[in-house]
Amino acid sequence: MPTKKQKDTAIFICQLLIFSLPTDIPIPLTIQLINNNLEKF
């Protein structure tokens, strides 16, 4: 069973990916942002 923090992180990642799709942000940069945020949790 995932913890609340893990769920929040997963939701955040999904939102970040959806948000980055229509923009010009390259996917590797998006992944880098996700990794940076995961380290904060």
N, C-alpha and C positions, 0 to 999 in steps of 0.2 A: 504493500500500500504506500503510494508516494506521500510524502509530507506536504503540508500546505506550501512551504517554500518551493519545493520541487514543482508543484502544480503552477504556482505563480510564475516560476521561471519558464516553464513550458509555454504558458499562455503568453508571456512576454516575448519569447522567441517567435512564436507564431505571428503575433502582431507585428513584430519587427520585420519578419520576412514578407508579410502581406504589404506592409507599409513601404518596403524597399522595392517591391516589384515595379510599380509605375514610375519610379524615379530613375535617375541616371547613376545611382550608386552601384558600383560593380559588386557582384555577389561575393567575391573574396573579402572585400571591405566589410560587407554585411556580416560575414562569418567572423571576421576579426572583432567586430563590435559585439557580437554575441559572446564570443570567448572572453572578451574583456569584462562583460557584464556577469558572466557565469563565475568568474573569479571573485567578484564582489559578494556573491551570495554565500 
